[in-house]
Amino acid sequence: MSLGAHVGMKLGPLILGTLIQHFLRRETATKDTKAREELLYDEAFTIAKVSGWVSDQNISSKSLIALCGTLTKAFMEEATRHTIEELQGFSNTRIPSPPWVRTVRMMIPLSCCDQAADLLIDAFGGIEIARNVAGGVRWWQVRGLEGIPAEWIMVRKDIDARRRRRKAEKEELRRSKSARNIRTTQKTAGPAVNNATHRDDDNEPEPHVYSSEMDGTPCMLYIHGGGGYFGSIDQERYMLHRYARKMSGRVFAINYRLAPQYPFPCALQDSIAAYLYLIKPPPGAPHAPVDPASIIIAGDSSGGNLCLALLQVIRDVGLPPASGAILISPWCDLTHSFASCFDNMPSDVMPMYGLNKHKPSTLWPPPAPMDTAILRDKISTRLQRVIGIANGTVDGDTDTITLLDGEKKGTVMNQRETAWGDKVTLDKIPGGSATISGNKSMTAVSMHPGDGNNTQTKTTVVPAPVEIKTTARCDDGATLLVDGKAVTINSQIQFYATNRQANHPYVSPILGYLGGLPPCLFIVSDKECLRDEIVYTAHKAAHPETYLLKEETREFHPPIVDIEKRYGPTDVHLQIYDAAERGVASGNVTPPSVAAHRASAVMASIVTEEPEIITPRGHSTDRRGETLPDGIETAGNPMVYACDEGGTPFMDHMIRERVSTQGVVRALEPASEIYACNIPLDEICVLNERSVRRYINGQVAWGKKFSGVTKSIEKSREKNLKLAKKEGVKTLDYLRIQLHKNNTRRSRERDEAARVTPPGSGSAVDGASAGEDAADEHDAVSVSEVNANNVLGSRHWTWGWVLDGENPPPSSIASRRDTEEARRLSKVADRQIGEGDAEHNISGNHLWSMVVEALAAHAMKNRDKAKAHDHPRPAEPSTPPSTPSHRKSLSRFLPFMHPKEQS
């Protein structure tokens, strides 16, 4: 049964029962019971994703909070019993926009993606460092669409107001010119608002196109949340409408590529491309360049993580910075090293084992690194043989695969292994610590496919002795003590990035240098799992001299060296909402969510210098409109940013607030009294006992729960691999055609040069005088020339990374052929993509339409043209003339074709 059906069946009775229960108790509500609503927040753990009608009903906050918590917690638990693909499809369900909102769907073009890729490589520190961090520079540029799906969102009444204002300005200018013109007769001009063509009926339909009235307004670049592996614009649609209305501006939201199909740094590249699209629109873009001073970057959860990474990249590469950032419960530490990740589980909407457990499928868990390495070697060997056919050699580095001998080295320990490859000793280690020499020796096998014999060079490496502690750096094969037992983590913990990448500041921003960023508003709930890491990150941004960088972070990310000398502290506004729901500003119906929305709008107005965004109020009120006593301020009061001219409202670079469940603000206690601000540096962003215990328990529970699906997954993978092998033959045929076209073009150019060069010239290439050996030399094809001269060199080609010897993560769709989605993507060699149907949907990339032209038909079309080389026709200049050098080149090409093609 689908996820939607499951949720409907299980939540329907809960919704009805909750509403009836609180309806029957409505008469017993008193002022005393209202006072107990503060306690109810401890049990509610809500997020405001409830249907819009709820906020219009006469339902108490108590009922509303209980309903929200019940729905969200039940949904998140139910989602873990379904596959990642099902959750991605569910969260990408199309939700229509209301008539009072203009929504313009569009596509960020590949030109912006290419610019973003170049900037991201520079931010990493260059190509070599990017290869070390991300496993390459080409595989993460592969995508299933010709761009990034995005939407412009703006409230229609704001567009009409700007239209009327512009009409009034034009009318005033016209009247001014008429008054100065003596020959012009007097005309009575009515009010400009009456002359403007606007709609008074908010329900009247309007074309969803970008218009010039939308230019010049404040712009929010919004990056949605969802753990980095699910979610979409549609999932956040109501909240985005609310932000657009509160800001009296426009929201630009993107559907970035999702993990695990598109792991780090795919989503970060898409976020950079979106920012470039705003400030440097390509030709054909409907909008005028957006002033960075009018842009505020916002995101929730994993979207907040991407916002912090994007802000660092913008700073590191020297792009003009945005005016500010709104970070709603940002995910700052992928290792879950802080205590709130466990202490606040009962009051958070997170499932029991976190967001890294789902029903197994062909997509996840990914193949073992050994299987991925073997597949990568096979693809590399076949492709490089085709590339090297012109000169009989392989241009490129040899591929290296790491194998396990199976010979135990050092301390021998009895272990049990989970279904995902993680290992736990059966007996406790005496003394609470131990030193081992490594479990197994490793053999590095270097493959040399180009020498004709596929020779191998083997090198055995014995791991050095390692001391086991209760914490360990997050890495592949990390070993630590959990309840006195040694646990080795061999599986990838998070969908978004590999274990090793979790130590990079673009993945775990808590490790980065966060000075030199625009003003940031951090919004966090006191009862959510991410509380401690967010509080620490906010203080680190404002006080980088106190919260230092790790030396291993400087080594992993070299551009960060000496960065303290270049950038100072960041101005930070931190709001901690008492016992509110996680992602409090993502909601719309509880008092804290209303206060958080208003605080976000005020922040946007201050940093973008748009005071008209702020709606003045005479008195502070709560959600039900009841006036609070004088002197009590609520979140979102613009006076918090009041200061003398030339001064700053940020005291020591921070505004620190706690917000009650009714939105009332009070001062946050000093950092010295906050647990999260006093954690030792070596305990931050590491694997510890509590995080690994929960992870291993989840692995064991899921291994038992879904043990029956393992065989079916293996069968599906084997089936896809067999189909991919057949489809790969067609792709290689297409590759051969491309190489053939490249050779014939070069031959034609040489022959043309020989005919036009004067006799006696030393630089002429004369086929008759140079002989066949010279022709052989000129006809050689190298990888670099293939990359530079035809479609195979495109940075978006699905197999291009193979030519460069890259090492994508095991889950990356670019390096896999064992899923139906990966096979579909591998067919998109010529990048001809258009609208399609649901059958061709790729959920990980939010593809609602896609057409794949069969490579076989494309190859046959080009093959027919290639066979016609012996009968050139003047009317077809693309057909090369028949020359001795061309025939020699073709004689090398033909042996690699199928027998029927050589006849």
C-alpha positions in Angstrom: 0.0 0.0 0.0 1.3 3.5 -0.8 2.5 5.9 1.9 -0.4 8.2 1.3 -2.9 5.4 1.8 -1.2 4.3 5.0 -1.2 7.8 6.4 -4.8 8.3 5.5 -6.0 5.1 7.1 -4.1 5.6 10.3 -4.5 9.3 10.8 -8.1 9.6 9.8 -9.5 8.1 13.0 -6.9 10.0 15.1 -7.9 13.3 13.6 -11.6 12.7 14.2 -11.1 11.4 17.7 -8.8 14.3 18.7 -11.3 16.9 17.4 -14.3 15.2 19.1 -12.4 14.8 22.4 -11.5 18.5 22.7 -14.9 19.6 21.4 -16.6 17.7 24.3 -14.2 19.3 26.8 -14.5 22.8 25.5 -17.0 23.8 28.3 -14.6 22.8 31.1 -11.9 25.2 29.9 -11.2 28.0 32.4 -8.5 30.6 32.9 -6.7 28.1 35.2 -6.7 25.4 32.5 -5.3 27.9 30.0 -2.4 28.5 32.3 -1.5 24.8 31.9 -1.0 25.2 28.2 2.7 25.8 28.9 2.9 22.3 30.2 1.1 20.9 27.2 3.9 22.0 25.0 6.2 19.6 26.7 4.0 16.8 25.4 2.8 18.1 22.1 6.1 18.2 20.0 4.2 19.7 17.1 5.0 21.3 13.7 2.4 23.4 12.0 1.8 21.4 8.8 -2.0 21.3 9.4 -4.5 22.1 6.8 -5.3 25.8 6.4 -8.9 25.4 7.6 -7.7 24.6 11.1 -6.5 28.1 11.8 -9.9 29.5 10.9 -11.8 27.3 13.4 -12.6 28.2 16.9 -10.2 25.6 18.3 -8.2 26.2 21.4 -4.4 26.2 21.3 -4.4 23.1 23.4 -6.5 21.2 20.9 -4.4 22.5 18.0 -1.1 21.6 19.5 -2.2 18.1 20.4 -3.6 17.6 16.9 -0.4 18.9 15.2 1.8 16.7 17.3 -0.3 13.6 16.7 -0.3 14.0 13.0 3.4 14.8 12.5 4.8 12.2 14.8 2.6 9.5 13.3 3.5 10.5 9.8 7.3 10.4 10.5 7.0 7.0 12.1 4.9 5.7 9.3 7.3 7.1 6.7 10.2 4.9 8.1 8.2 1.8 7.1 8.3 2.8 3.5 11.2 3.2 1.0 13.1 6.4 0.4 11.6 6.5 -3.2 8.1 6.3 -1.8 8.7 9.2 0.7 10.3 11.3 -2.1 7.3 10.8 -4.3 4.9 11.6 -1.5 6.7 14.8 -0.5 6.8 15.8 -4.2 3.1 15.6 -4.7 1.9 18.6 -6.6 -0.1 21.1 -4.5 -1.9 23.9 -6.4 -1.4 27.5 -5.4 -4.4 29.5 -4.2 -5.8 32.2 -6.5 -4.4 35.1 -4.5 -0.8 33.9 -5.1 1.1 34.2 -8.4 3.3 31.2 -8.9 5.7 31.1 -11.9 7.4 27.8 -12.5 10.6 27.9 -14.4 14.0 26.2 -14.9 17.4 27.5 -13.9 19.5 26.9 -17.0 22.6 24.7 -17.2 24.8 27.8 -17.8 24.2 28.8 -14.2 24.9 25.3 -13.0 28.2 25.3 -14.9 29.2 28.6 -13.3 28.2 27.3 -9.9 30.3 24.1 -10.4 33.4 26.2 -11.2 32.9 28.4 -8.2 32.3 25.4 -5.9 35.6 23.8 -7.1 37.3 27.1 -6.3 35.7 27.1 -2.9 37.0 23.6 -2.2 40.5 24.9 -3.0 41.0 23.6 -6.5 40.5 20.5 -8.6 42.8 18.2 -6.6 41.2 19.1 -3.2 37.7 18.8 -4.7 38.7 15.3 -5.8 39.8 14.5 -2.3 36.6 15.9 -0.7 33.9 15.0 -3.2 35.5 12.1 -5.1 35.8 14.1 -8.3 34.6 17.2 -10.1 32.3 15.7 -12.8 30.1 13.0 -11.3 28.2 15.5 -9.2 27.4 17.7 -12.2 25.3 14.9 -13.8 21.6 15.6 -13.7 18.4 14.3 -15.2 17.0 17.7 -16.3 18.3 20.6 -18.3 18.5 22.7 -15.2 17.0 23.1 -11.7 13.2 23.3 -11.2 12.3 26.5 -9.4 9.4 28.8 -8.7 8.8 32.5 -8.2 6.1 33.2 -5.6 4.4 36.5 -4.9 1.1 37.6 -3.5 -1.1 39.0 -6.2 -2.3 42.1 -4.3 1.3 43.2 -3.9 1.8 42.9 -7.6 -1.4 44.9 -8.2 -0.3 47.6 -5.7 3.0 48.0 -7.5 1.2 48.1 -10.8 -1.0 50.9 -9.5 1.9 52.7 -8.0 3.8 52.5 -11.3 0.6 53.7 -13.1 0.3 56.6 -10.8 3.9 57.6 -11.3 3.5 57.5 -15.0 0.3 59.5 -14.8 1.9 62.1 -12.6 4.8 62.4 -15.0 2.4 62.8 -17.9 0.4 65.5 -16.1 3.6 67.3 -15.2 4.7 67.4 -18.9 1.2 68.5 -20.0 1.3 71.4 -17.6 4.5 72.6 -19.0 3.2 72.3 -22.6 1.3 75.4 -23.6 -0.3 73.8 -26.6 -1.8 71.0 -24.5 -5.4 71.5 -23.5 -6.3 71.0 -19.9 -7.4 67.5 -19.0 -9.0 66.4 -15.8 -7.1 63.5 -14.5 -8.9 61.3 -12.0 -7.1 59.4 -9.3 -4.4 57.1 -10.7 -5.9 54.2 -8.8 -9.1 54.5 -10.8 -7.3 54.6 -14.2 -5.1 51.6 -13.4 -6.2 48.3 -14.8 -6.3 46.1 -11.8 -8.5 43.3 -10.5 -10.7 43.9 -7.4 -11.8 40.3 -7.1 -9.0 38.3 -5.4 -10.5 35.1 -6.8 -10.3 36.2 -10.4 -7.7 34.0 -12.2 -4.5 35.6 -13.4 -1.8 34.3 -15.7 1.1 32.8 -13.9 3.9 34.7 -15.6 6.7 36.8 -14.3 6.0 40.5 -14.8 8.1 43.6 -14.4 6.1 44.6 -11.3 7.8 41.8 -9.4 11.2 43.4 -10.0 12.6 45.7 -7.3 10.9 43.9 -4.4 12.7 42.1 -1.5 13.6 38.6 -2.6 13.9 35.5 -0.4 15.9 32.6 -1.7 14.3 29.7 0.1 15.9 26.2 0.4 13.5 23.6 1.7 14.2 21.0 4.3 13.7 17.2 4.5 17.0 15.7 5.8 18.5 16.3 2.4 16.7 13.3 0.9 13.0 14.3 0.7 10.9 17.4 0.4 10.1 19.9 -2.3 8.7 23.3 -2.9 5.2 21.8 -2.8 5.9 20.5 0.7 6.6 24.0 1.9 4.1 25.8 -0.3 1.8 27.3 2.4 4.7 28.6 4.4 6.3 30.2 1.3 3.0 31.9 0.5 3.0 33.3 4.1 6.6 34.6 3.8 5.8 36.3 0.5 2.8 38.0 2.1 4.6 39.0 5.2 7.5 40.4 3.2 5.4 42.2 0.6 8.0 40.7 -1.7 8.8 37.6 -3.7 10.1 34.2 -2.8 12.4 32.2 -5.1 12.4 28.5 -4.1 14.2 25.6 -5.8 13.9 21.9 -6.0 17.5 20.9 -5.6 18.7 17.3 -6.3 18.1 14.9 -3.5 20.3 12.3 -1.8 21.0 9.5 -1.8 20.8 9.5 -5.6 22.5 12.9 -5.7 24.7 13.2 -2.5 26.9 16.0 -1.4 27.8 18.3 -3.1 25.0 18.1 -5.6 22.5 20.1 -3.5 25.1 22.8 -2.7 25.9 23.2 -6.4 22.2 23.8 -7.1 21.9 26.3 -4.3 24.9 28.3 -5.7 23.4 28.2 -9.1 20.1 29.6 -7.8 22.0 32.5 -6.2 23.9 33.2 -9.4 20.6 33.1 -11.3 19.2 35.9 -9.1 22.2 38.2 -9.2 23.5 37.5 -12.7 20.5 36.3 -14.7 21.4 34.6 -18.0 20.0 35.8 -21.3 16.3 35.0 -21.6 15.7 35.2 -17.8 12.4 37.1 -17.1 13.7 39.0 -14.1 16.1 41.9 -13.9 19.3 41.4 -11.9 18.4 41.2 -8.2 20.6 43.4 -5.9 22.2 41.2 -3.3 21.3 43.8 -0.8 17.7 42.9 -1.4 18.2 39.1 -1.1 17.7 37.2 2.2 18.6 33.5 2.2 16.3 31.2 4.2 15.9 27.6 4.9 14.7 25.0 7.5 16.4 21.9 8.8 18.6 20.5 6.1 17.7 23.6 4.0 19.2 25.6 6.9 22.3 23.4 6.6 22.6 24.3 2.9 22.0 28.0 3.7 25.0 28.0 6.0 27.1 26.2 3.4 26.0 28.6 0.7 26.9 31.6 2.8 30.4 30.2 3.4 30.9 29.6 -0.4 29.7 33.1 -1.2 32.2 34.5 1.2 35.0 32.2 0.2 34.8 32.8 -3.6 34.2 36.6 -3.3 30.6 36.8 -4.5 28.6 39.8 -3.4 26.9 38.7 -0.1 23.2 38.6 0.5 21.7 41.0 3.0 21.0 38.4 5.6 19.9 34.9 6.4 16.9 33.3 8.3 17.9 29.8 9.6 15.0 27.8 11.0 16.2 24.8 13.0 19.3 24.4 10.8 21.0 21.0 10.8 24.6 21.9 11.8 26.2 18.6 12.9 25.7 15.4 10.8 27.2 13.3 13.5 24.6 14.1 16.2 27.3 14.6 18.8 25.2 16.9 21.2 23.1 15.6 24.0 19.8 17.2 22.9 19.8 14.8 19.9 18.9 12.1 22.5 17.4 13.9 25.5 14.8 15.7 23.3 13.7 12.7 21.3 10.4 12.3 23.2 9.4 15.9 22.5 10.6 16.0 18.9 8.9 14.8 15.8 11.8 12.7 14.8 11.3 8.9 14.5 12.8 6.6 17.1 16.0 5.9 15.2 16.3 9.3 13.5 16.1 10.1 9.8 18.5 7.4 8.5 16.2 4.4 8.7 13.8 3.4 5.9 12.5 0.2 4.4 15.4 -1.2 2.3 15.1 -0.9 -1.5 17.4 -1.1 -4.5 18.3 2.5 -3.8 19.3 2.1 -0.2 21.3 0.7 1.4 23.8 1.2 -1.5 26.0 -1.5 -2.8 29.1 -2.4 -0.9 32.2 -0.3 -1.7 33.8 -3.5 -3.2 30.9 -4.0 -5.6 30.9 -0.3 -6.6 34.7 -0.5 -7.2 34.3 -3.5 -9.5 31.5 -1.9 -11.5 33.5 1.3 -11.8 36.5 -0.7 -13.1 34.5 -2.5 -15.7 32.9 0.7 -17.0 36.3 2.4 -17.0 38.0 -0.4 -18.8 35.3 -0.6 -21.6 35.2 3.1 -22.1 38.9 3.6 -22.1 39.3 0.8 -24.6 37.0 2.7 -26.9 38.7 6.0 -26.3 42.2 4.4 -26.9 41.3 2.6 -30.2 43.1 5.3 -32.3 46.5 4.7 -30.9 46.3 1.4 -29.1 46.9 2.9 -25.6 44.8 4.1 -22.7 45.0 7.8 -21.9 44.5 8.2 -18.2 45.4 6.9 -14.7 45.1 3.2 -13.7 42.1 2.3 -11.5 42.8 1.1 -8.0 40.5 -1.2 -6.1 40.8 -2.0 -2.4 40.2 -5.7 -1.6 40.0 -7.5 1.8 42.2 -10.5 2.1 40.3 -12.0 5.0 43.4 -12.6 7.0 43.0 -11.4 10.6 45.7 -9.2 12.0 46.4 -8.2 15.6 43.8 -8.8 18.3 41.3 -11.4 17.4 37.8 -10.5 18.7 34.5 -12.4 18.4 32.1 -10.2 16.4 28.6 -10.1 15.1 27.8 -8.3 11.9 24.7 -6.3 11.1 22.9 -6.6 7.7 24.6 -3.3 6.7 28.2 -4.5 7.5 28.7 -2.8 10.9 30.5 -5.0 13.5 30.0 -5.3 17.3 32.2 -7.5 19.6 30.2 -10.1 21.5 32.2 -9.7 24.7 33.1 -6.6 26.6 36.7 -5.4 26.5 38.3 -5.5 29.9 39.4 -2.2 31.4 37.2 -0.1 29.1 39.9 0.5 26.4 41.9 -1.5 24.0 44.5 -1.3 21.3 44.1 -3.4 18.1 46.1 -3.7 15.0 43.2 -3.6 12.6 40.8 -6.4 11.8 41.9 -7.3 8.3 44.8 -6.6 6.0 44.0 -4.8 2.7 45.3 -5.3 -0.7 45.4 -2.6 -3.3 44.9 -4.0 -6.8 45.9 -1.6 -9.7 44.3 -2.6 -13.0 46.1 -1.8 -16.3 43.4 -2.4 -18.9 45.3 -0.7 -21.7 48.3 -3.0 -21.9 46.3 -5.7 -23.6 46.8 -8.2 -20.8 44.9 -6.6 -17.9 47.9 -6.9 -15.7 47.5 -6.3 -12.0 49.9 -4.9 -9.4 49.1 -5.9 -5.8 50.3 -4.1 -2.6 49.3 -5.4 0.8 48.8 -2.8 3.6 48.5 -3.8 7.3 46.6 -1.2 9.3 48.6 0.5 12.1 47.6 -0.1 15.7 44.6 2.0 16.8 43.5 2.8 20.4 39.8 2.3 20.9 38.0 5.1 22.8 34.4 6.0 23.5 34.5 8.6 20.8 35.9 8.4 17.2 36.3 10.7 14.3 33.4 10.1 11.8 35.0 8.1 9.0 34.7 4.8 7.1 35.6 1.9 9.4 35.6 4.1 12.6 35.8 2.0 15.7 34.8 3.0 19.3 33.6 1.5 22.5 29.9 1.3 23.1 28.8 -0.2 26.4 32.3 -1.7 26.7 32.1 -3.4 23.3 34.1 -2.4 20.2 31.8 -1.2 17.4 33.1 -0.7 13.9 31.0 1.5 11.5 31.4 0.4 7.9 28.0 1.6 6.6 27.2 5.2 5.6 25.3 6.8 8.5 23.5 9.7 6.7 21.9 9.7 3.3 23.3 13.2 2.4 27.0 12.6 2.7 29.6 9.9 3.4 31.0 9.5 6.9 34.2 11.1 6.0 32.5 14.1 4.4 30.7 14.8 7.6 33.9 16.4 8.8 33.8 19.1 6.1 32.5 22.5 7.0 30.3 22.6 3.9 28.6 19.4 5.3 28.6 20.1 9.0 28.7 23.9 9.3 29.3 23.7 13.0 33.0 22.9 12.1 33.4 25.9 9.8 34.5 29.4 10.3 31.3 31.3 10.4 32.6 34.8 10.7 32.3 37.3 7.8 28.7 36.3 7.1 25.7 38.6 6.7 23.4 39.1 9.7 21.7 35.8 10.7 18.5 35.0 12.5 18.6 31.6 14.2 15.2 30.2 15.2 15.2 27.0 17.3 12.8 25.2 19.7 14.0 24.4 23.2 12.4 20.9 22.9 13.9 19.8 19.5 16.8 17.5 18.9 18.9 20.0 17.1 18.8 22.6 19.9 22.3 22.3 21.3 24.1 22.3 18.0 22.2 25.3 16.8 22.9 27.3 20.0 26.6 26.4 19.7 26.7 27.4 16.0 25.0 30.7 16.6 27.5 31.6 19.3 30.4 30.4 17.2 29.4 32.7 14.3 29.2 35.7 16.7 32.4 34.8 18.6 34.8 33.0 16.3 37.7 34.0 18.6 36.2 32.0 21.4 34.8 28.9 19.6 37.9 27.8 17.7 38.4 25.6 14.6 39.7 22.1 14.8 43.2 21.5 13.3 41.9 18.5 11.3 39.3 20.9 9.8 42.0 23.1 8.6 43.7 20.1 7.0 40.6 18.8 5.4 39.6 22.3 4.1 42.8 24.1 3.3 41.2 27.4 2.2 40.2 27.9 5.8 43.8 28.5 6.9 44.4 31.9 8.4 40.7 32.9 7.6 40.5 34.6 11.1 42.7 37.3 9.8 40.4 38.1 6.9 36.9 38.1 8.4 35.5 39.2 11.7 32.4 38.2 13.7 29.0 37.8 12.3 26.0 39.6 13.8 23.6 37.0 15.1 20.0 37.1 16.4 19.2 33.9 18.4 15.7 33.1 19.4 15.0 30.0 21.5 11.2 29.2 21.6 10.1 27.5 24.8 8.8 24.0 24.2 7.6 24.9 20.7 7.4 22.6 17.8 10.5 21.8 15.7 10.8 24.1 12.7 8.6 26.6 14.6 8.7 29.1 11.8 7.5 26.5 9.3 4.1 26.5 10.9 1.2 28.9 10.9 -1.3 28.1 13.6 0.3 28.0 17.0 1.3 31.2 18.9 5.0 30.5 18.6 4.8 29.9 14.9 2.9 33.2 14.4 5.6 35.0 16.4 8.4 33.3 14.5 6.9 34.4 11.2 6.7 37.9 12.3 10.3 37.9 13.6 11.4 36.6 10.2 9.5 39.3 8.4 11.0 42.0 10.7 14.5 40.6 10.1 13.9 40.7 6.4 12.7 44.3 6.5 15.7 45.4 8.5 18.5 43.8 6.4 16.8 44.7 3.1 16.0 48.2 4.3 12.3 47.8 3.4 10.4 49.4 6.3 7.1 49.0 4.6 7.2 45.3 5.3 6.7 46.0 9.0 3.0 46.3 10.0 2.9 48.7 13.1 0.9 47.7 16.1 -0.2 49.7 19.0 0.0 46.9 21.6 1.5 43.4 21.8 -1.1 40.7 21.3 -1.3 37.0 21.6 -2.6 34.6 18.9 -6.3 35.1 19.9 -5.9 38.9 19.7 -6.0 39.5 23.4 -3.9 42.6 24.4 -1.0 41.8 26.7 0.0 44.1 29.6 2.1 47.2 28.7 5.8 46.6 28.9 5.6 43.0 27.6 7.0 42.6 24.2 6.5 39.7 21.8 8.8 38.2 19.2 8.7 40.2 16.0 8.7 43.7 17.6 10.9 45.8 15.3 12.1 47.8 18.3 14.5 45.0 19.1 16.6 46.4 16.2 16.4 50.0 17.4 19.7 51.8 17.9 21.3 55.2 17.7 22.4 56.5 14.3 25.6 54.8 13.3 25.2 52.3 16.1 24.2 48.6 16.1 21.4 46.7 18.0 23.7 43.7 18.3 25.4 43.8 21.8 28.7 42.0 21.4 27.5 40.9 17.9 24.4 39.1 19.4 20.7 39.6 20.2 19.9 36.6 22.5 16.2 35.9 23.4 14.0 33.3 24.8 10.4 33.3 23.6 7.5 31.8 25.6 4.7 29.7 24.1 2.6 32.9 23.9 5.4 34.7 22.0 6.6 36.9 24.9 10.3 37.7 24.8 12.7 37.5 27.7 16.5 37.6 27.9 18.5 34.4 27.3 20.8 33.3 30.1 24.6 33.9 29.8 26.5 31.5 27.6 28.5 30.3 30.6 25.2 28.8 32.0 24.3 27.0 28.7 25.4 23.5 28.4 25.8 23.6 24.6 28.2 26.5 24.8 30.7 24.7 27.1 31.3 21.4 25.3 35.0 20.6 24.7 36.2 21.1 21.2 37.3 17.4 20.8 33.7 16.2 21.6 32.1 18.2 18.8 31.1 16.5 15.5 32.4 13.1 16.5 30.9 9.7 16.9 30.1 9.0 20.5 28.5 6.2 22.5 25.0 7.5 22.5 24.8 8.2 18.7 26.4 4.9 17.7 24.3 2.9 20.2 21.1 4.3 18.7 22.4 3.8 15.2 23.4 0.2 15.8 20.2 -0.6 17.6 18.3 0.8 14.6 20.4 -1.3 12.2 19.7 -4.5 14.2 15.9 -3.7 14.5 15.6 -2.9 10.8 17.6 -5.9 9.8 15.1 -8.2 11.6 12.0 -6.2 10.5 12.8 -6.3 6.8 14.9 -9.4 6.5 12.4 -10.8 4.0 13.0 -8.1 1.4 16.8 -8.7 1.0 16.4 -11.4 -1.6 14.0 -9.5 -3.7 16.3 -6.5 -3.7 19.2 -8.5 -4.9 17.1 -10.0 -7.7 16.0 -6.5 -8.8 19.5 -5.3 -8.8 20.7 -8.3 -10.8 17.9 -7.7 -13.3 18.8 -4.0 -13.7 22.5 -4.8 -14.1 21.7 -7.3 -16.9 19.5 -4.7 -18.7 22.2 -2.0 -18.1 24.8 -4.3 -19.8 22.6 -4.6 -22.9 21.9 -0.8 -22.9 25.6 -0.2 -22.4 26.4 -1.8 -25.7 24.2 0.8 -27.4 25.9 3.6 -25.5 29.3 2.4 -26.6 28.2 2.3 -30.2 27.1 5.9 -29.8 30.6 6.7 -28.3 32.3 5.0 -31.3 30.2 7.1 -33.6 31.2 10.3 -31.8 34.9 9.3 -32.1 34.4 8.5 -35.8 32.9 11.9 -36.4 35.7 13.5 -34.6 38.3 11.8 -36.7 36.6 12.5 -40.0 36.2 16.2 -39.1 40.0 16.4 -38.3 40.8 14.7 -41.6 38.6 17.0 -43.6 40.3 20.0 -41.9 43.8 18.7 -42.7 42.9 18.1 -46.3 41.4 21.6 -46.6 44.6 23.1 -45.1 46.7 21.1 -47.5 44.8 22.4 -50.5 45.0 26.0 -49.5 48.6 26.1 -48.2 51.2 27.4 -50.9 53.7 24.8 -52.1 57.0 24.7 -50.2 55.5 25.8 -46.9 57.1 24.0 -44.0 53.9 24.0 -42.0 51.7 22.3 -44.6 50.4 18.8 -43.9 50.4 17.1 -47.2 48.9 13.6 -47.1 50.8 12.5 -50.2 54.2 13.6 -48.9 53.8 12.9 -45.2 52.8 9.3 -45.9 50.6 7.0 -44.0 52.7 7.2 -40.8 52.1 10.9 -40.5 48.4 10.3 -41.0 48.4 7.7 -38.3 49.9 10.2 -35.9 47.4 12.9 -36.7 44.5 10.4 -36.5 45.2 9.4 -32.9 42.4 10.3 -30.5 43.2 11.4 -26.9 40.8 11.7 -24.0 41.4 15.4 -23.7 40.5 16.0 -27.3 37.4 13.9 -27.1 36.4 15.9 -24.0 37.0 19.2 -25.8 35.3 18.5 -29.1 32.1 16.6 -28.7 29.2 15.8 -26.5 31.2 13.2 -24.6 33.2 15.9 -23.0 30.1 17.6 -21.5 30.3 18.0 -17.8 26.7 16.7 -17.6 27.4 13.4 -19.4 26.5 10.5 -17.2 29.7 8.6 -17.9 32.1 11.5 -18.2 33.4 11.0 -14.7 34.7 7.6 -15.7 37.2 9.1 -18.1 38.7 11.2 -15.3 39.0 8.2 -12.9 36.7 9.7 -10.3 35.3 7.9 -7.3 31.7 8.9 -6.6 30.0 7.8 -3.4 28.4 4.3 -3.6 24.8 5.7 -3.5 25.4 8.2 -6.3 23.1 7.6 -9.3 25.9 8.5 -11.7 28.0 5.5 -10.7 25.2 3.0 -10.4 23.4 0.8 -12.9 21.5 -1.5 -10.5 18.4 0.6 -10.1 15.8 1.5 -12.7 16.3 5.2 -12.0 20.0 4.9 -12.6 19.4 3.1 -15.9 17.1 5.8 -17.1 19.5 8.5 -16.3 22.3 6.7 -18.1 20.3 6.8 -21.3 20.3 10.6 -21.3 23.5 10.9 -23.3 22.4 13.6 -25.8 20.6 15.7 -23.1 17.4 15.8 -25.1 14.8 16.1 -22.3 11.3 17.4 -22.4 7.9 16.8 -21.0 6.9 13.2 -20.3 4.7 11.2 -18.1 4.9 9.7 -14.6 6.5 6.6 -16.0 9.7 8.5 -16.6 9.7 10.3 -13.2 13.0 10.4 -11.3 12.0 11.2 -7.8 15.4 12.1 -6.5 15.6 15.0 -8.9 12.0 16.1 -8.7 11.4 15.2 -12.3 7.7 15.5 -13.0 8.4 15.2 -16.8 11.1 13.6 -18.8 11.5 12.1 -22.3 14.5 9.8 -23.1 15.4 9.3 -26.8 16.5 5.7 -27.3 20.2 5.5 -27.9 19.8 2.7 -30.3 17.7 4.8 -32.7 20.1 7.7 -32.3 23.1 5.5 -32.9 21.5 4.0 -36.0 20.8 7.4 -37.5 24.5 8.5 -37.0 25.8 5.1 -38.2 24.0 5.5 -41.5 25.6 8.8 -42.0 29.0 7.3 -41.1 28.6 4.5 -43.7 27.9 7.1 -46.5 31.5 8.5 -46.3 32.5 6.6 -49.6 29.7 8.5 -51.5 30.0 12.1 -50.5 27.4 14.6 -51.7 28.3 18.3 -52.1 24.9 19.2 -50.7 25.8 17.7 -47.3 28.9 19.5 -46.0 28.8 17.4 -42.8 29.9 14.3 -44.8 33.7 14.2 -45.0 35.5 13.6 -48.3 37.1 10.2 -48.8 40.8 10.5 -48.3 43.6 8.0 -47.6 44.0 9.3 -44.0 40.3 9.0 -43.5 40.2 5.4 -44.7 43.2 4.6 -42.5 41.3 6.0 -39.5 38.2 4.1 -40.4 40.1 0.9 -40.6 41.0 1.3 -37.0 37.5 2.1 -36.0 35.7 -0.7 -37.8 37.3 -3.7 -35.9 35.6 -2.5 -32.7 32.2 -2.5 -34.4 29.9 -5.5 -34.4 30.6 -8.0 -37.1 27.4 -7.0 -39.0 28.6 -3.4 -39.0 31.9 -4.3 -40.7 30.3 -6.0 -43.7 
